[in-house]
Amino acid sequence: MYLRTIRRKNKDGSVVEYYQLAHNERHPDTRKPVAKVVHSFGRTDELDRDELVRLCKSIARVCGVTVIDLFDDEYPDSKAVGLPDNLKIIETRSMGCPLVIETLWERVGLKKLFNDIIKQKQLRTPYERALMAMVANRLCAPESKLGVWGRWLETVYLPSCEGLKLRHMYEAMDLLYENAAEVERSLFFEVANLFNLDVDLIFYDTTTASFSIDWEDEDPDSVNLRKFGHSKEGTWTPQVVVALAVTRDGIPVRCWVFPGNTSDTQTVKKVRDDLRGWKLNRTMFIADAGVNSMDNRTELAKACGRYLMATRMTNAAEVRDQVLSKKGRYRVIQNNLQAKEVVIGDGERRRRYILCYNPKEAKRQQKHRAHIIELLEEELARHPKNDASAQWAIELLASRRFKRYLTVSKSNRLRIDRAKVREAERYDGKWVLETNDDTISLEDAACGYKGLMVIERCFRSLKRTQIRLMPMYHWATRRIEAHVRICVLALLIERIAELECGKPWPQIRDALGRLQATKFLNLNHSFYCRNEPTPDVNNILRDLKISLPKPVFQIEKR
């Protein structure tokens, strides 16, 4: 039985409300609930409030409950009544992101995987919880390990992580380092089966992670990772090289950490040995031009069987003289993507190239080069003598932007090299791919390499936007590698959430941040109460198939 309000619209447009006491009865034919009116109190604007209050108190007296009228003079402070005197608000913690991360952590099998390792080693320390907390922190508000333990855990609702100590986190990193190969292998196949991932394409690339120090490691008794090298940002700094292999969906397959002075071409042998041990099915390895060399192509053919790699057009004579000069029409693959096949050689020694062309990018490069030539002509016009020994000329020759179009004559005069300008026009909007797979179609090869940008997005999320691999505060080799692997685990959780929700992680994180848990305390109990979720939160939890916690939970006696 319940009190309901109905509205009726008069001919003059006014609306009148009525109070009715009703209860639901099931219709004998349709079996649907139908409201049956027990009593009609009349129009709301004509009812006497005092009579309704007396009726409420009469019913309450029979039921043994008390009704407090906020406007009764008997309760002078009733208008300011909030929480009962013995009920206090202790704290409010963020609940949305930790709930999603912890659920996905368990769903992909990481909880079981680490607990099995801990049980096998006969350990009792909650290292699995420590690793989960560090991964969750990278996705919420990245902190150092000290910050995770000392600051961040106090702001989120993760009751299973209460009682963690700082040493647990460092010891958990050592456990991850010791069992990294087993963890990556088991995790990859678990995720591939769980989400039915397509693993026929493996995208590979490297990046760098620098340290804010002035020296490199020189310990003769250990592997020195922090070495001076040219970072991807163009600086010369102590760093490590991080290599990453991902699927076409951006799901991490494996990661590697190399000394900072390791070139891209030197990383392939390690990648070959590790991926060959996994015994993957037919897999194509896709990489950028930095990995392409004769030795690396041989190594990759042994590891993955098939490869598709970009080729430097200006440095490779065969590509420059034969592939780019090959006559024939391009085939339109997609908007702003055309391609044609070029085969050099015969028999087993033949090499298959895919020449790709983007008309829109070609126009952009032509416009950009015309602007640079115009600037150079204006600069040369300002100096009639064009003495190549002058300071302005030296600066132009040292500029990465202008030097490729300049030359110095025998009379030591600076001038624009029109032959270099015409040569540069040959490469506008073009790139060349090389593959040893004769079965892959022209369309799949061109589109497959275009998908290499997925790993660039992974590196961007890993280093700068969300997970923030840097700064690193570790110096021991095992801790540096463990830190990188924790960040890659965070990338795995992030990509799974993005694929399931169809939204970028920042939007997911911001929406989940509005779901919070507040702790209440009275004389006998303590409990948590969540706020009502917004529609965005409901949609995300529905997409991820995660149940919303009850409004009141974790009720404990004091």
C-alpha positions as CSV (number, residue, x, y, z in Angstrom):
1,M,0.0,0.0,0.0
2,Y,1.3,3.4,-0.9
3,L,0.4,7.1,-1.3
4,R,0.3,8.3,-4.9
5,T,-0.2,11.6,-6.7
6,I,-2.3,11.9,-9.8
7,R,-2.6,15.0,-12.0
8,R,-5.5,16.2,-14.1
9,K,-5.5,19.1,-16.6
10,N,-8.6,21.4,-16.7
11,K,-10.0,23.0,-19.8
12,D,-8.4,26.3,-18.8
13,G,-5.0,24.7,-18.9
14,S,-4.5,24.5,-15.1
15,V,-3.3,21.3,-13.5
16,V,-4.8,19.8,-10.3
17,E,-3.1,17.2,-8.1
18,Y,-4.8,14.6,-6.0
19,Y,-3.6,12.3,-3.2
20,Q,-4.8,8.7,-3.3
21,L,-4.1,5.7,-1.0
22,A,-3.7,2.7,-3.3
23,H,-2.3,-0.8,-3.6
24,N,-1.4,-3.1,-6.5
25,E,-3.4,-6.1,-7.6
26,R,-2.5,-8.5,-10.3
27,H,-5.0,-8.6,-13.3
28,P,-6.6,-12.0,-13.6
29,D,-6.1,-12.1,-17.4
30,T,-3.0,-10.1,-18.3
31,R,-1.2,-10.9,-14.9
32,K,0.1,-7.4,-14.8
33,P,0.0,-5.3,-11.6
34,V,-2.9,-2.8,-11.6
35,A,-3.3,0.0,-9.1
36,K,-6.5,-0.1,-7.0
37,V,-7.5,3.0,-5.1
38,V,-8.4,2.3,-1.5
39,H,-9.2,5.9,-0.5
40,S,-9.0,9.3,-2.2
41,F,-7.9,12.2,0.0
42,G,-8.9,14.9,-2.5
43,R,-7.1,17.8,-4.0
44,T,-3.7,18.6,-2.6
45,D,-4.4,22.3,-2.4
46,E,-7.6,21.7,-0.4
47,L,-6.2,19.2,2.2
48,D,-5.6,20.1,5.8
49,R,-2.0,19.4,6.6
50,D,-2.7,19.0,10.4
51,E,-5.3,16.2,9.7
52,L,-2.8,14.3,7.5
53,V,-0.2,14.6,10.3
54,R,-2.6,13.3,12.9
55,L,-3.4,10.4,10.6
56,C,0.3,9.6,10.3
57,K,0.9,9.8,14.0
58,S,-2.1,7.5,14.6
59,I,-0.8,4.9,12.2
60,A,2.7,5.3,13.7
61,R,1.4,4.7,17.2
62,V,-0.3,1.5,16.2
63,C,2.9,0.3,14.5
64,G,5.2,1.3,17.4
65,V,7.2,4.0,15.5
66,T,7.7,7.7,16.0
67,V,6.8,10.5,13.5
68,I,8.7,13.8,13.8
69,D,7.1,16.8,12.4
70,L,9.8,19.2,11.3
71,F,7.3,22.1,11.7
72,D,6.1,21.2,15.1
73,D,6.9,23.6,17.9
74,E,7.6,20.6,20.1
75,Y,10.8,20.1,18.1
76,P,12.4,23.6,17.9
77,D,15.6,22.4,16.4
78,S,14.0,19.9,14.0
79,K,14.4,22.1,11.0
80,A,18.2,21.8,11.4
81,V,18.1,18.1,11.9
82,G,20.8,16.3,9.8
83,L,22.4,13.1,10.9
84,P,21.6,11.6,14.3
85,D,23.9,12.7,17.1
86,N,25.6,9.3,17.3
87,L,26.3,9.0,13.6
88,K,29.4,10.5,12.2
89,I,31.0,10.8,8.7
90,I,34.6,9.6,8.9
91,E,35.9,9.9,5.4
92,T,35.1,9.7,1.7
93,R,37.2,7.7,-0.7
94,S,37.2,7.2,-4.5
95,M,35.6,3.9,-5.5
96,G,34.9,3.8,-9.2
97,C,38.4,3.4,-10.7
98,P,39.7,1.0,-8.1
99,L,36.5,-1.2,-8.5
100,V,37.0,-1.4,-12.3
101,I,40.7,-2.0,-12.2
102,E,40.5,-4.7,-9.4
103,T,37.7,-6.5,-11.3
104,L,39.7,-6.5,-14.6
105,W,42.8,-7.5,-12.7
106,E,41.0,-10.6,-11.5
107,R,39.2,-11.2,-14.8
108,V,42.4,-11.5,-16.9
109,G,43.8,-14.0,-14.4
110,L,46.5,-11.8,-12.7
111,K,45.2,-12.5,-9.2
112,K,45.2,-16.2,-9.6
113,L,48.5,-16.1,-11.5
114,F,50.4,-14.3,-8.8
115,N,48.7,-16.2,-5.9
116,D,49.8,-19.5,-7.6
117,I,53.4,-18.2,-7.7
118,I,53.2,-17.1,-4.1
119,K,51.8,-20.4,-3.0
120,Q,54.4,-22.3,-5.0
121,K,57.2,-20.4,-3.2
122,Q,55.4,-20.9,0.1
123,L,55.1,-17.2,0.9
124,R,52.6,-15.6,3.2
125,T,53.1,-11.9,2.3
126,P,50.2,-10.3,0.2
127,Y,52.5,-9.5,-2.8
128,E,49.6,-9.9,-5.2
129,R,47.7,-7.1,-3.5
130,A,50.8,-4.9,-3.5
131,L,51.3,-5.4,-7.3
132,M,47.6,-4.7,-7.9
133,A,47.8,-1.5,-5.9
134,M,50.8,-0.3,-7.8
135,V,49.2,-1.1,-11.2
136,A,45.9,0.7,-10.1
137,N,47.9,3.7,-9.0
138,R,49.5,4.1,-12.5
139,L,46.0,4.3,-14.0
140,C,44.5,6.7,-11.4
141,A,47.1,9.1,-10.1
142,P,50.7,7.9,-10.8
143,E,52.9,8.1,-7.7
144,S,56.2,6.7,-6.6
145,K,56.1,3.5,-4.6
146,L,56.5,5.6,-1.4
147,G,53.6,7.8,-2.6
148,V,51.4,4.7,-3.3
149,W,51.9,3.5,0.3
150,G,52.0,6.8,2.1
151,R,49.4,8.9,0.3
152,W,47.4,7.3,-2.4
153,L,46.0,4.2,-0.7
154,E,44.4,6.4,1.9
155,T,42.3,8.1,-0.8
156,V,40.8,5.1,-2.5
157,Y,38.4,2.3,-1.5
158,L,40.6,-0.8,-1.6
159,P,39.9,-2.7,1.6
160,S,42.0,-5.7,0.5
161,C,45.1,-3.5,0.4
162,E,44.8,-2.3,3.9
163,G,47.8,-3.3,6.0
164,L,50.3,-3.2,3.1
165,K,53.7,-2.0,4.1
166,L,56.3,-0.2,1.9
167,R,58.6,-3.2,1.9
168,H,55.8,-5.4,0.6
169,M,55.8,-3.3,-2.6
170,Y,59.5,-3.5,-3.2
171,E,59.5,-7.2,-2.5
172,A,56.6,-7.7,-4.8
173,M,58.6,-5.9,-7.6
174,D,61.4,-8.4,-7.0
175,L,58.9,-11.3,-7.3
176,L,57.6,-9.9,-10.6
177,Y,61.1,-9.5,-11.9
178,E,62.0,-13.1,-11.0
179,N,58.9,-14.5,-12.7
180,A,58.5,-12.0,-15.6
181,A,58.7,-14.6,-18.4
182,E,56.1,-16.9,-16.9
183,V,53.8,-14.0,-16.1
184,E,53.9,-12.6,-19.6
185,R,53.5,-15.9,-21.3
186,S,50.5,-17.1,-19.1
187,L,48.9,-13.7,-19.2
188,F,49.1,-13.2,-23.0
189,F,47.4,-16.6,-23.8
190,E,44.8,-16.0,-21.0
191,V,43.8,-12.6,-22.4
192,A,43.9,-13.9,-26.0
193,N,41.5,-16.6,-25.2
194,L,39.3,-14.5,-22.9
195,F,38.8,-11.7,-25.3
196,N,39.2,-13.7,-28.5
197,L,42.1,-11.5,-29.7
198,D,43.5,-11.7,-33.2
199,V,47.2,-12.3,-32.8
200,D,48.2,-12.8,-36.4
201,L,49.9,-9.4,-36.4
202,I,52.5,-8.4,-33.9
203,F,53.6,-4.7,-33.9
204,Y,57.0,-4.0,-32.5
205,D,58.8,-0.7,-31.7
206,T,61.1,0.8,-29.1
207,T,61.2,4.0,-27.0
208,T,63.4,5.4,-24.4
209,A,63.0,6.3,-20.7
210,S,65.4,8.8,-19.2
211,F,66.7,9.4,-15.7
212,S,67.4,12.7,-14.0
213,I,71.0,11.9,-13.2
214,D,74.4,13.1,-14.4
215,W,76.1,9.8,-14.8
216,E,75.6,6.3,-16.2
217,D,76.0,2.9,-14.4
218,E,79.4,1.4,-14.5
219,D,79.2,-1.6,-12.2
220,P,81.5,-4.3,-13.6
221,D,79.7,-7.0,-11.7
222,S,76.1,-6.5,-13.0
223,V,74.1,-5.6,-16.0
224,N,74.2,-1.8,-16.4
225,L,70.9,-0.5,-17.8
226,R,71.3,3.3,-17.3
227,K,73.5,4.3,-20.2
228,F,74.0,7.5,-22.1
229,G,72.1,7.5,-25.4
230,H,70.1,9.6,-27.8
231,S,66.5,9.6,-26.5
232,K,63.5,9.7,-28.7
233,E,62.9,13.2,-27.5
234,G,66.3,14.2,-29.1
235,T,68.4,14.6,-25.9
236,W,71.6,13.0,-24.8
237,T,70.9,11.5,-21.3
238,P,71.3,8.4,-19.2
239,Q,68.4,6.2,-20.2
240,V,67.0,2.7,-20.8
241,V,65.5,1.4,-24.1
242,V,62.0,-0.1,-23.7
243,A,60.8,-2.4,-26.4
244,L,57.1,-3.3,-26.7
245,A,55.2,-5.8,-28.9
246,V,51.5,-5.4,-29.1
247,T,48.6,-6.9,-31.1
248,R,46.6,-5.0,-33.7
249,D,44.2,-4.0,-30.9
250,G,47.0,-2.5,-28.8
251,I,47.1,-5.4,-26.2
252,P,50.7,-5.8,-25.0
253,V,52.3,-9.1,-25.9
254,R,55.7,-8.7,-24.3
255,C,58.1,-5.9,-23.2
256,W,61.9,-5.8,-22.9
257,V,64.3,-3.4,-21.2
258,F,67.7,-2.8,-22.8
259,P,70.7,-0.6,-21.8
260,G,70.3,3.0,-22.9
261,N,73.0,2.8,-25.6
262,T,71.3,-0.1,-27.4
263,S,70.3,0.6,-31.0
264,D,67.0,-0.6,-32.4
265,T,68.7,-3.1,-34.7
266,Q,70.5,-4.8,-31.7
267,T,67.2,-5.6,-29.9
268,V,65.8,-8.0,-32.5
269,K,67.9,-11.1,-31.5
270,K,66.4,-11.0,-28.0
271,V,62.9,-10.5,-29.4
272,R,63.4,-13.4,-31.7
273,D,64.5,-15.8,-29.0
274,D,61.6,-14.9,-26.7
275,L,58.8,-14.9,-29.2
276,R,60.1,-18.2,-30.8
277,G,59.8,-19.8,-27.4
278,W,56.1,-19.0,-27.3
279,K,55.3,-21.1,-30.4
280,L,52.7,-18.8,-31.8
281,N,50.7,-19.7,-34.8
282,R,51.2,-18.0,-38.1
283,T,52.2,-14.5,-37.1
284,M,53.5,-11.5,-39.0
285,F,55.9,-9.2,-37.3
286,I,55.5,-5.5,-38.2
287,A,58.1,-2.9,-37.4
288,D,59.4,0.5,-38.4
289,A,62.4,1.3,-40.6
290,G,64.7,1.6,-37.5
291,V,64.6,-2.2,-37.1
292,N,65.1,-3.0,-40.8
293,S,68.5,-4.5,-41.6
294,M,69.7,-7.7,-43.4
295,D,70.6,-9.4,-40.1
296,N,67.4,-8.4,-38.4
297,R,65.3,-9.7,-41.3
298,T,67.0,-13.0,-41.1
299,E,66.4,-13.1,-37.3
300,L,62.8,-12.2,-37.6
301,A,62.2,-14.8,-40.3
302,K,63.5,-17.4,-37.8
303,A,61.3,-16.1,-34.9
304,C,57.9,-15.2,-36.4
305,G,58.2,-16.6,-39.9
306,R,56.9,-13.5,-41.7
307,Y,57.6,-9.9,-41.4
308,L,56.5,-6.5,-42.8
309,M,58.8,-3.6,-42.2
310,A,59.3,-0.1,-43.5
311,T,62.4,0.7,-45.5
312,R,64.5,3.8,-45.6
313,M,64.0,5.2,-49.1
314,T,66.9,7.6,-49.3
315,N,69.6,5.3,-47.8
316,A,68.8,2.1,-49.6
317,A,70.1,2.2,-53.2
318,E,67.8,-0.6,-54.4
319,V,64.8,1.2,-53.1
320,R,65.9,4.6,-54.4
321,D,66.9,3.5,-57.8
322,Q,64.5,0.6,-58.7
323,V,61.5,0.6,-56.4
324,L,60.6,4.3,-56.7
325,S,61.4,4.3,-60.4
326,K,59.2,1.2,-61.1
327,K,56.4,2.1,-63.6
328,G,52.9,1.1,-63.0
329,R,49.6,2.4,-61.7
330,Y,48.8,2.6,-58.0
331,R,45.8,0.7,-56.7
332,V,43.4,2.7,-54.5
333,I,43.1,1.0,-51.1
334,Q,41.4,3.6,-49.0
335,N,40.9,7.3,-48.9
336,N,44.4,8.8,-49.2
337,L,46.0,5.4,-49.4
338,Q,47.3,3.9,-52.7
339,A,49.8,1.1,-53.2
340,K,51.5,-1.0,-55.9
341,E,53.7,-4.1,-55.7
342,V,57.3,-4.1,-56.8
343,V,59.3,-7.4,-57.0
344,I,63.1,-7.2,-57.3
345,G,65.1,-10.3,-58.3
346,D,64.1,-13.9,-59.1
347,G,63.6,-17.2,-57.3
348,E,64.5,-17.5,-53.6
349,R,66.4,-14.3,-53.6
350,R,63.6,-12.1,-54.9
351,R,62.5,-9.3,-52.6
352,R,58.9,-8.1,-52.4
353,Y,58.3,-4.4,-51.9
354,I,55.0,-2.5,-51.4
355,L,55.2,1.2,-52.5
356,C,52.5,3.2,-50.7
357,Y,51.3,6.7,-51.6
358,N,49.2,9.2,-49.8
359,P,48.1,12.1,-52.1
360,K,46.9,14.3,-49.3
361,E,50.3,14.0,-47.5
362,A,52.1,14.6,-50.8
363,K,50.3,17.9,-51.2
364,R,51.1,18.9,-47.6
365,Q,54.8,18.1,-48.1
366,Q,54.9,20.0,-51.4
367,K,53.4,23.1,-49.7
368,H,55.7,22.8,-46.8
369,R,58.8,22.6,-49.0
370,A,57.7,25.5,-51.2
371,H,57.4,27.6,-48.0
372,I,60.9,26.6,-47.0
373,I,62.4,27.4,-50.4
374,E,60.6,30.8,-50.3
375,L,62.2,31.6,-46.9
376,L,65.6,30.5,-48.2
377,E,65.3,32.8,-51.3
378,E,64.3,35.7,-49.1
379,E,67.3,35.1,-46.8
380,L,69.7,34.8,-49.7
381,A,68.4,38.0,-51.2
382,R,69.2,39.8,-48.0
383,H,72.9,38.8,-48.4
384,P,74.0,39.5,-52.1
385,K,77.5,38.2,-51.5
386,N,76.2,34.8,-50.2
387,D,79.5,34.2,-48.4
388,A,79.3,30.6,-47.0
389,S,81.8,31.6,-44.3
390,A,79.4,34.2,-42.8
391,Q,77.7,33.5,-39.5
392,W,74.2,33.6,-41.0
393,A,75.2,31.1,-43.7
394,I,76.8,28.8,-41.1
395,E,73.6,28.8,-39.1
396,L,71.6,27.9,-42.2
397,L,73.9,25.0,-43.1
398,A,73.6,23.7,-39.5
399,S,69.8,24.0,-39.5
400,R,68.0,20.6,-39.8
401,R,65.2,22.5,-41.5
402,F,67.1,24.2,-44.3
403,K,70.5,22.4,-44.8
404,R,69.1,19.6,-47.0
405,Y,68.2,22.1,-49.8
406,L,71.5,24.1,-49.6
407,T,74.9,23.6,-51.2
408,V,78.2,25.5,-51.2
409,S,79.7,26.3,-54.7
410,K,83.4,26.1,-55.6
411,S,83.6,29.9,-55.1
412,N,82.4,29.4,-51.5
413,R,79.0,30.9,-52.2
414,L,75.9,29.6,-50.6
415,R,73.0,28.7,-52.9
416,I,69.9,26.6,-53.2
417,D,70.5,23.2,-54.8
418,R,67.6,22.8,-57.2
419,A,68.7,19.2,-57.9
420,K,68.1,18.3,-54.2
421,V,64.7,20.0,-54.3
422,R,63.7,17.9,-57.3
423,E,65.1,14.7,-55.6
424,A,63.0,15.5,-52.5
425,E,59.8,15.7,-54.6
426,R,60.2,12.0,-55.5
427,Y,59.5,11.0,-51.9
428,D,56.4,13.2,-51.3
429,G,53.7,11.1,-49.6
430,K,55.5,7.8,-50.2
431,W,56.8,5.1,-48.1
432,V,58.1,1.6,-48.9
433,L,57.4,-1.7,-47.1
434,E,59.3,-4.9,-47.4
435,T,57.9,-8.3,-46.7
436,N,58.8,-12.0,-47.1
437,D,55.2,-13.1,-47.1
438,D,54.0,-13.9,-50.7
439,T,50.5,-14.7,-49.5
440,I,49.6,-11.4,-47.9
441,S,47.6,-9.2,-50.3
442,L,48.5,-5.7,-51.3
443,E,45.6,-4.3,-49.4
444,D,46.4,-6.2,-46.2
445,A,50.1,-5.2,-46.3
446,A,49.3,-1.5,-46.8
447,C,46.6,-1.4,-44.1
448,G,48.7,-3.6,-41.8
449,Y,51.6,-1.3,-41.6
450,K,49.3,1.7,-41.3
451,G,48.1,0.1,-38.1
452,L,51.6,0.5,-36.6
453,M,50.4,3.8,-35.2
454,V,48.6,1.7,-32.5
455,I,52.0,1.1,-30.8
456,E,52.8,4.8,-31.0
457,R,49.6,5.5,-29.1
458,C,50.6,2.8,-26.6
459,F,54.0,4.5,-26.0
460,R,52.3,7.9,-25.7
461,S,50.0,6.6,-23.0
462,L,52.8,4.7,-21.3
463,K,55.2,7.6,-21.2
464,R,53.3,10.9,-21.1
465,T,49.5,11.0,-21.0
466,Q,48.1,8.4,-18.5
467,I,50.5,5.9,-17.0
468,R,53.6,8.1,-16.9
469,L,56.5,5.7,-17.0
470,M,58.8,8.6,-16.1
471,P,60.2,9.8,-13.8
472,M,61.8,6.6,-12.5
473,Y,63.3,6.6,-9.0
474,H,65.0,3.2,-9.2
475,W,68.6,2.4,-9.8
476,A,68.8,-1.4,-9.4
477,T,68.4,-3.4,-12.6
478,R,65.6,-5.6,-11.2
479,R,63.6,-2.6,-9.9
480,I,63.9,-0.7,-13.2
481,E,62.6,-3.7,-15.1
482,A,59.9,-4.4,-12.6
483,H,58.7,-0.8,-12.8
484,V,58.5,-1.0,-16.6
485,R,56.5,-4.2,-16.4
486,I,54.1,-2.7,-13.8
487,C,53.5,0.1,-16.3
488,V,52.9,-2.4,-19.1
489,L,50.4,-4.3,-16.9
490,A,48.6,-1.0,-16.4
491,L,48.6,-0.5,-20.1
492,L,47.0,-3.9,-20.5
493,I,44.2,-3.0,-18.1
494,E,43.7,0.3,-19.8
495,R,43.5,-1.1,-23.3
496,I,41.0,-3.8,-22.2
497,A,38.7,-1.2,-20.6
498,E,39.0,1.0,-23.7
499,L,38.1,-1.8,-26.1
500,E,35.1,-3.0,-24.0
501,C,33.7,0.6,-23.5
502,G,34.7,2.1,-26.8
503,K,36.0,5.2,-25.0
504,P,39.5,6.5,-24.2
505,W,40.8,5.9,-20.7
506,P,40.7,9.6,-19.6
507,Q,37.0,9.7,-20.2
508,I,36.5,6.4,-18.3
509,R,38.6,7.5,-15.4
510,D,36.9,10.9,-15.1
511,A,33.5,9.4,-15.1
512,L,34.4,6.7,-12.6
513,G,35.9,9.3,-10.3
514,R,32.4,10.5,-9.5
515,L,31.6,7.1,-7.8
516,Q,32.7,7.4,-4.2
517,A,32.2,5.6,-0.9
518,T,31.6,7.4,2.4
519,K,32.4,5.8,5.7
520,F,29.9,6.3,8.6
521,L,30.3,5.5,12.2
522,N,27.9,5.2,15.2
523,L,28.1,3.7,18.7
524,N,27.7,0.2,17.5
525,H,28.7,-0.1,13.9
526,S,30.8,1.3,11.0
527,F,29.7,1.0,7.4
528,Y,30.3,2.4,3.9
529,C,27.6,4.1,1.8
530,R,28.1,4.8,-1.9
531,N,26.6,7.7,-3.8
532,E,24.2,7.3,-6.6
533,P,26.0,6.6,-9.9
534,T,25.7,8.9,-12.8
535,P,24.4,7.6,-16.2
536,D,28.0,7.6,-17.5
537,V,29.1,5.4,-14.6
538,N,26.2,3.0,-15.2
539,N,27.0,2.7,-18.9
540,I,30.7,2.0,-18.2
541,L,29.9,-0.7,-15.6
542,R,27.4,-2.2,-18.0
543,D,29.8,-2.4,-20.9
544,L,32.5,-3.9,-18.6
545,K,29.9,-6.3,-17.1
546,I,30.7,-5.2,-13.6
547,S,27.9,-5.1,-10.9
548,L,27.4,-2.0,-8.9
549,P,28.0,-2.5,-5.2
550,K,25.0,-2.3,-2.8
551,P,24.2,1.2,-1.5
552,V,25.4,0.2,2.0
553,F,28.2,-2.3,2.4
554,Q,31.0,-3.5,4.7
555,I,28.9,-3.2,7.8
556,E,31.1,-4.0,10.8
557,K,30.4,-4.2,14.6
558,R,32.6,-2.0,16.8
